[in-house]
Amino acid sequence: MSREKREKARGLAQAFKKMSKPASKGGTGGTFTAAATKAGHADTPEGRKEFADKVLSSPDNYSEKMVKKANFYRNVISKGSR
């Protein structure tokens, strides 16, 4: 194993040690959920999916970060809850 790979692996191991608690199933109820709720969508997987679709249908109206979060939600989170 090269030195660079070893350093990268060590850094990743340290990052996992810093996690104070494991991630819960279905997300952490973070900023995407808060934005969806603030926009008037229900605090349910269906409501968040509607918000993600709305963000992705008009990405110019939202920040680049929110578009990335919506894309992540649609592709990963909502497919895992089926």
N, CA, C and O atoms as CSV, one atom per row, in Angstrom:
chain,resi,resn,atom,element,x,y,z
A,1,MET,N,N,0.855,-1.176,0.000
A,1,MET,CA,C,0.000,0.000,0.000
A,1,MET,C,C,0.900,1.238,0.000
A,1,MET,O,O,1.852,1.323,0.775
A,2,SER,N,N,0.597,2.163,-0.850
A,2,SER,CA,C,1.430,3.361,-0.929
A,2,SER,C,C,1.193,4.278,0.275
A,2,SER,O,O,0.176,4.182,0.962
A,3,ARG,N,N,2.138,5.146,0.501
A,3,ARG,CA,C,2.043,6.066,1.629
A,3,ARG,C,C,0.809,6.963,1.501
A,3,ARG,O,O,0.125,7.237,2.487
A,4,GLU,N,N,0.534,7.418,0.275
A,4,GLU,CA,C,-0.619,8.297,0.043
A,4,GLU,C,C,-1.930,7.590,0.387
A,4,GLU,O,O,-2.812,8.180,1.011
A,5,LYS,N,N,-2.055,6.335,-0.018
A,5,LYS,CA,C,-3.274,5.570,0.285
A,5,LYS,C,C,-3.408,5.340,1.780
A,5,LYS,O,O,-4.509,5.399,2.329
A,6,ARG,N,N,-2.272,5.073,2.446
A,6,ARG,CA,C,-2.300,4.862,3.887
A,6,ARG,C,C,-2.770,6.110,4.620
A,6,ARG,O,O,-3.572,6.026,5.550
A,7,GLU,N,N,-2.269,7.268,4.198
A,7,GLU,CA,C,-2.661,8.540,4.825
A,7,GLU,C,C,-4.154,8.808,4.606
A,7,GLU,O,O,-4.851,9.263,5.513
A,8,LYS,N,N,-4.628,8.524,3.404
A,8,LYS,CA,C,-6.047,8.734,3.096
A,8,LYS,C,C,-6.926,7.813,3.959
A,8,LYS,O,O,-7.949,8.240,4.494
A,9,ALA,N,N,-6.514,6.555,4.081
A,9,ALA,CA,C,-7.261,5.601,4.900
A,9,ALA,C,C,-7.252,6.014,6.364
A,9,ALA,O,O,-8.266,5.893,7.052
A,10,ARG,N,N,-6.111,6.501,6.843
A,10,ARG,CA,C,-6.000,6.940,8.237
A,10,ARG,C,C,-6.927,8.133,8.493
A,10,ARG,O,O,-7.580,8.209,9.533
A,11,GLY,N,N,-6.975,9.056,7.539
A,11,GLY,CA,C,-7.850,10.218,7.682
A,11,GLY,C,C,-9.308,9.825,7.721
A,11,GLY,O,O,-10.093,10.383,8.487
A,12,LEU,N,N,-9.670,8.859,6.889
A,12,LEU,CA,C,-11.050,8.376,6.871
A,12,LEU,C,C,-11.403,7.698,8.184
A,12,LEU,O,O,-12.495,7.899,8.714
A,13,ALA,N,N,-10.497,6.903,8.708
A,13,ALA,CA,C,-10.723,6.227,9.985
A,13,ALA,C,C,-10.921,7.250,11.106
A,13,ALA,O,O,-11.779,7.066,11.970
A,14,GLN,N,N,-10.135,8.316,11.095
A,14,GLN,CA,C,-10.280,9.353,12.117
A,14,GLN,C,C,-11.618,10.079,11.990
A,14,GLN,O,O,-12.223,10.454,12.995
A,15,ALA,N,N,-12.075,10.274,10.760
A,15,ALA,CA,C,-13.358,10.942,10.557
A,15,ALA,C,C,-14.490,10.110,11.145
A,15,ALA,O,O,-15.412,10.654,11.752
A,16,PHE,N,N,-14.425,8.791,10.967
A,16,PHE,CA,C,-15.462,7.931,11.529
A,16,PHE,C,C,-15.416,7.920,13.052
A,16,PHE,O,O,-16.460,7.832,13.699
A,17,LYS,N,N,-14.240,8.006,13.626
A,17,LYS,CA,C,-14.121,8.045,15.084
A,17,LYS,C,C,-14.748,9.311,15.656
A,17,LYS,O,O,-15.236,9.300,16.787
A,18,LYS,N,N,-14.743,10.408,14.887
A,18,LYS,CA,C,-15.269,11.680,15.374
A,18,LYS,C,C,-16.788,11.723,15.405
A,18,LYS,O,O,-17.372,12.593,16.051
A,19,MET,N,N,-17.425,10.797,14.717
A,19,MET,CA,C,-18.896,10.794,14.707
A,19,MET,C,C,-19.389,10.491,16.114
A,19,MET,O,O,-19.024,9.472,16.698
A,20,SER,N,N,-20.210,11.368,16.651
A,20,SER,CA,C,-20.667,11.186,18.021
A,20,SER,C,C,-21.783,10.160,18.130
A,20,SER,O,O,-21.940,9.517,19.168
A,21,LYS,N,N,-22.559,10.005,17.065
A,21,LYS,CA,C,-23.629,9.007,17.078
A,21,LYS,C,C,-23.841,8.511,15.649
A,21,LYS,O,O,-23.574,9.241,14.694
A,22,PRO,N,N,-24.312,7.297,15.498
A,22,PRO,CA,C,-24.509,6.758,14.148
A,22,PRO,C,C,-25.671,7.462,13.436
A,22,PRO,O,O,-26.600,7.965,14.069
A,23,ALA,N,N,-25.588,7.482,12.117
A,23,ALA,CA,C,-26.658,8.086,11.322
A,23,ALA,C,C,-27.912,7.234,11.458
A,23,ALA,O,O,-27.838,6.006,11.442
A,24,SER,N,N,-29.044,7.878,11.588
A,24,SER,CA,C,-30.292,7.139,11.714
A,24,SER,C,C,-30.802,6.747,10.336
A,24,SER,O,O,-30.449,7.370,9.334
A,25,LYS,N,N,-31.614,5.734,10.289
A,25,LYS,CA,C,-32.176,5.279,9.020
A,25,LYS,C,C,-33.141,6.345,8.511
A,25,LYS,O,O,-33.959,6.862,9.272
A,26,GLY,N,N,-33.043,6.670,7.228
A,26,GLY,CA,C,-33.953,7.633,6.637
A,26,GLY,C,C,-33.472,9.068,6.738
A,26,GLY,O,O,-34.252,9.989,6.496
A,27,GLY,N,N,-32.234,9.285,7.082
A,27,GLY,CA,C,-31.709,10.642,7.125
A,27,GLY,C,C,-31.635,11.211,8.522
A,27,GLY,O,O,-32.014,10.563,9.498
A,28,THR,N,N,-31.146,12.417,8.602
A,28,THR,CA,C,-30.942,13.027,9.910
A,28,THR,C,C,-31.914,14.167,10.183
A,28,THR,O,O,-31.805,14.828,11.215
A,29,GLY,N,N,-32.863,14.411,9.283
A,29,GLY,CA,C,-33.822,15.482,9.516
A,29,GLY,C,C,-33.152,16.832,9.497
A,29,GLY,O,O,-33.414,17.672,10.358
A,30,GLY,N,N,-32.294,17.049,8.531
A,30,GLY,CA,C,-31.485,18.252,8.492
A,30,GLY,C,C,-32.057,19.383,7.672
A,30,GLY,O,O,-33.264,19.626,7.684
A,31,THR,N,N,-31.194,20.069,6.967
A,31,THR,CA,C,-31.562,21.295,6.276
A,31,THR,C,C,-32.529,21.069,5.125
A,31,THR,O,O,-33.368,21.928,4.850
A,32,PHE,N,N,-32.429,19.930,4.445
A,32,PHE,CA,C,-33.361,19.683,3.345
A,32,PHE,C,C,-34.788,19.531,3.875
A,32,PHE,O,O,-35.728,20.087,3.307
A,33,THR,N,N,-34.942,18.789,4.947
A,33,THR,CA,C,-36.261,18.620,5.564
A,33,THR,C,C,-36.792,19.958,6.061
A,33,THR,O,O,-37.972,20.263,5.893
A,34,ALA,N,N,-35.923,20.751,6.671
A,34,ALA,CA,C,-36.340,22.062,7.169
A,34,ALA,C,C,-36.790,22.965,6.027
A,34,ALA,O,O,-37.792,23.670,6.144
A,35,ALA,N,N,-36.050,22.942,4.923
A,35,ALA,CA,C,-36.420,23.768,3.769
A,35,ALA,C,C,-37.738,23.306,3.163
A,35,ALA,O,O,-38.562,24.130,2.766
A,36,ALA,N,N,-37.943,21.997,3.090
A,36,ALA,CA,C,-39.196,21.461,2.542
A,36,ALA,C,C,-40.376,21.860,3.415
A,36,ALA,O,O,-41.423,22.260,2.907
A,37,THR,N,N,-40.207,21.751,4.726
A,37,THR,CA,C,-41.272,22.121,5.660
A,37,THR,C,C,-41.570,23.617,5.575
A,37,THR,O,O,-42.729,24.030,5.576
A,38,LYS,N,N,-40.514,24.419,5.502
A,38,LYS,CA,C,-40.681,25.874,5.401
A,38,LYS,C,C,-41.391,26.259,4.110
A,38,LYS,O,O,-42.124,27.248,4.071
A,39,ALA,N,N,-41.174,25.477,3.049
A,39,ALA,CA,C,-41.816,25.753,1.761
A,39,ALA,C,C,-43.258,25.257,1.720
A,39,ALA,O,O,-43.937,25.392,0.702
A,40,GLY,N,N,-43.724,24.681,2.835
A,40,GLY,CA,C,-45.123,24.278,2.919
A,40,GLY,C,C,-45.396,22.826,2.593
A,40,GLY,O,O,-46.556,22.434,2.466
A,41,HIS,N,N,-44.369,22.026,2.456
A,41,HIS,CA,C,-44.547,20.605,2.169
A,41,HIS,C,C,-44.638,19.831,3.474
A,41,HIS,O,O,-44.064,20.226,4.489
A,42,ALA,N,N,-45.361,18.732,3.434
A,42,ALA,CA,C,-45.549,17.912,4.628
A,42,ALA,C,C,-44.217,17.318,5.077
A,42,ALA,O,O,-43.329,17.073,4.260
A,43,ASP,N,N,-44.088,17.093,6.370
A,43,ASP,CA,C,-42.876,16.492,6.929
A,43,ASP,C,C,-42.983,14.965,6.825
A,43,ASP,O,O,-42.956,14.249,7.826
A,44,THR,N,N,-43.101,14.504,5.599
A,44,THR,CA,C,-43.196,13.084,5.289
A,44,THR,C,C,-42.278,12.801,4.102
A,44,THR,O,O,-41.876,13.730,3.401
A,45,PRO,N,N,-41.944,11.543,3.869
A,45,PRO,CA,C,-41.140,11.238,2.680
A,45,PRO,C,C,-41.785,11.723,1.382
A,45,PRO,O,O,-41.091,12.171,0.470
A,46,GLU,N,N,-43.106,11.632,1.302
A,46,GLU,CA,C,-43.800,12.097,0.094
A,46,GLU,C,C,-43.684,13.609,-0.067
A,46,GLU,O,O,-43.488,14.107,-1.175
A,47,GLY,N,N,-43.806,14.335,1.038
A,47,GLY,CA,C,-43.679,15.792,1.005
A,47,GLY,C,C,-42.286,16.238,0.603
A,47,GLY,O,O,-42.122,17.176,-0.177
A,48,ARG,N,N,-41.277,15.552,1.143
A,48,ARG,CA,C,-39.901,15.881,0.782
A,48,ARG,C,C,-39.611,15.525,-0.667
A,48,ARG,O,O,-38.852,16.228,-1.336
A,49,LYS,N,N,-40.210,14.430,-1.168
A,49,LYS,CA,C,-40.018,14.059,-2.570
A,49,LYS,C,C,-40.651,15.114,-3.479
A,49,LYS,O,O,-40.072,15.475,-4.504
A,50,GLU,N,N,-41.830,15.607,-3.112
A,50,GLU,CA,C,-42.479,16.682,-3.882
A,50,GLU,C,C,-41.579,17.924,-3.924
A,50,GLU,O,O,-41.423,18.555,-4.969
A,51,PHE,N,N,-40.995,18.262,-2.777
A,51,PHE,CA,C,-40.102,19.425,-2.724
A,51,PHE,C,C,-38.868,19.192,-3.588
A,51,PHE,O,O,-38.434,20.097,-4.300
A,52,ALA,N,N,-38.299,17.990,-3.535
A,52,ALA,CA,C,-37.135,17.682,-4.367
A,52,ALA,C,C,-37.479,17.823,-5.847
A,52,ALA,O,O,-36.695,18.375,-6.618
A,53,ASP,N,N,-38.644,17.327,-6.243
A,53,ASP,CA,C,-39.069,17.457,-7.638
A,53,ASP,C,C,-39.245,18.921,-8.031
A,53,ASP,O,O,-38.899,19.322,-9.143
A,54,LYS,N,N,-39.789,19.716,-7.103
A,54,LYS,CA,C,-39.985,21.149,-7.359
A,54,LYS,C,C,-38.642,21.861,-7.542
A,54,LYS,O,O,-38.481,22.679,-8.447
A,55,VAL,N,N,-37.684,21.539,-6.673
A,55,VAL,CA,C,-36.353,22.154,-6.759
A,55,VAL,C,C,-35.676,21.763,-8.068
A,55,VAL,O,O,-35.082,22.606,-8.740
A,56,LEU,N,N,-35.766,20.492,-8.426
A,56,LEU,CA,C,-35.086,20.021,-9.629
A,56,LEU,C,C,-35.770,20.475,-10.918
A,56,LEU,O,O,-35.144,20.507,-11.977
A,57,SER,N,N,-37.046,20.824,-10.830
A,57,SER,CA,C,-37.737,21.310,-12.027
A,57,SER,C,C,-37.402,22.770,-12.327
A,57,SER,O,O,-37.547,23.215,-13.466
A,58,SER,N,N,-36.957,23.517,-11.316
A,58,SER,CA,C,-36.555,24.915,-11.532
A,58,SER,C,C,-35.304,25.228,-10.704
A,58,SER,O,O,-35.379,25.983,-9.735
A,59,PRO,N,N,-34.154,24.655,-11.079
A,59,PRO,CA,C,-32.937,24.813,-10.268
A,59,PRO,C,C,-32.415,26.247,-10.196
A,59,PRO,O,O,-31.644,26.571,-9.292
A,60,ASP,N,N,-32.818,27.111,-11.128
A,60,ASP,CA,C,-32.347,28.500,-11.091
A,60,ASP,C,C,-32.924,29.278,-9.916
A,60,ASP,O,O,-32.387,30.317,-9.532
A,61,ASN,N,N,-34.011,28.780,-9.347
A,61,ASN,CA,C,-34.658,29.473,-8.229
A,61,ASN,C,C,-34.078,29.078,-6.863
A,61,ASN,O,O,-34.473,29.633,-5.838
A,62,TYR,N,N,-33.140,28.117,-6.850
A,62,TYR,CA,C,-32.588,27.607,-5.594
A,62,TYR,C,C,-31.062,27.630,-5.652
A,62,TYR,O,O,-30.463,27.705,-6.724
A,63,SER,N,N,-30.459,27.565,-4.480
A,63,SER,CA,C,-28.994,27.554,-4.420
A,63,SER,C,C,-28.452,26.241,-4.986
A,63,SER,O,O,-29.159,25.237,-5.073
A,64,GLU,N,N,-27.194,26.283,-5.362
A,64,GLU,CA,C,-26.548,25.083,-5.903
A,64,GLU,C,C,-26.550,23.959,-4.869
A,64,GLU,O,O,-26.731,22.791,-5.214
A,65,LYS,N,N,-26.348,24.317,-3.600
A,65,LYS,CA,C,-26.361,23.316,-2.527
A,65,LYS,C,C,-27.730,22.658,-2.397
A,65,LYS,O,O,-27.830,21.444,-2.222
A,66,MET,N,N,-28.789,23.472,-2.484
A,66,MET,CA,C,-30.131,22.911,-2.349
A,66,MET,C,C,-30.452,21.987,-3.526
A,66,MET,O,O,-31.113,20.964,-3.349
A,67,VAL,N,N,-29.991,22.342,-4.709
A,67,VAL,CA,C,-30.209,21.489,-5.878
A,67,VAL,C,C,-29.489,20.156,-5.674
A,67,VAL,O,O,-30.036,19.100,-5.993
A,68,LYS,N,N,-28.267,20.199,-5.144
A,68,LYS,CA,C,-27.523,18.967,-4.882
A,68,LYS,C,C,-28.230,18.114,-3.832
A,68,LYS,O,O,-28.296,16.892,-3.960
A,69,LYS,N,N,-28.756,18.761,-2.798
A,69,LYS,CA,C,-29.476,18.026,-1.756
A,69,LYS,C,C,-30.738,17.391,-2.313
A,69,LYS,O,O,-31.066,16.255,-1.973
A,70,ALA,N,N,-31.447,18.116,-3.164
A,70,ALA,CA,C,-32.667,17.583,-3.774
A,70,ALA,C,C,-32.338,16.400,-4.665
A,70,ALA,O,O,-33.050,15.395,-4.657
A,71,ASN,N,N,-31.273,16.513,-5.426
A,71,ASN,CA,C,-30.864,15.422,-6.298
A,71,ASN,C,C,-30.476,14.197,-5.468
A,71,ASN,O,O,-30.846,13.072,-5.806
A,72,PHE,N,N,-29.739,14.414,-4.395
A,72,PHE,CA,C,-29.364,13.327,-3.503
A,72,PHE,C,C,-30.614,12.682,-2.905
A,72,PHE,O,O,-30.734,11.457,-2.874
A,73,TYR,N,N,-31.533,13.506,-2.437
A,73,TYR,CA,C,-32.747,12.975,-1.829
A,73,TYR,C,C,-33.513,12.124,-2.831
A,73,TYR,O,O,-33.942,11.016,-2.510
A,74,ARG,N,N,-33.683,12.637,-4.034
A,74,ARG,CA,C,-34.457,11.902,-5.036
A,74,ARG,C,C,-33.774,10.597,-5.428
A,74,ARG,O,O,-34.437,9.570,-5.574
A,75,ASN,N,N,-32.447,10.629,-5.599
A,75,ASN,CA,C,-31.738,9.454,-6.096
A,75,ASN,C,C,-31.401,8.419,-5.036
A,75,ASN,O,O,-31.374,7.225,-5.334
A,76,VAL,N,N,-31.147,8.843,-3.820
A,76,VAL,CA,C,-30.668,7.915,-2.813
A,76,VAL,C,C,-31.686,7.690,-1.691
A,76,VAL,O,O,-32.076,6.555,-1.418
A,77,ILE,N,N,-32.098,8.745,-1.064
A,77,ILE,CA,C,-32.950,8.615,0.120
A,77,ILE,C,C,-34.327,8.066,-0.231
A,77,ILE,O,O,-34.773,7.092,0.375
A,78,SER,N,N,-35.001,8.669,-1.192
A,78,SER,CA,C,-36.367,8.254,-1.485
A,78,SER,C,C,-36.429,6.845,-2.078
A,78,SER,O,O,-37.428,6.150,-1.891
A,79,LYS,N,N,-35.389,6.409,-2.784
A,79,LYS,CA,C,-35.377,5.056,-3.335
A,79,LYS,C,C,-35.119,4.031,-2.242
A,79,LYS,O,O,-35.545,2.881,-2.350
A,80,GLY,N,N,-34.428,4.443,-1.201
A,80,GLY,CA,C,-34.151,3.518,-0.092
A,80,GLY,C,C,-35.333,3.306,0.808
A,80,GLY,O,O,-35.370,2.321,1.545
A,81,SER,N,N,-36.311,4.198,0.777
A,81,SER,CA,C,-37.469,4.084,1.673
A,81,SER,C,C,-38.633,3.360,1.024
A,81,SER,O,O,-39.719,3.315,1.602
A,82,ARG,N,N,-38.445,2.804,-0.137
A,82,ARG,CA,C,-39.525,2.078,-0.817
A,82,ARG,C,C,-39.729,0.718,-0.244
A,82,ARG,O,O,-40.599,-0.021,-0.703
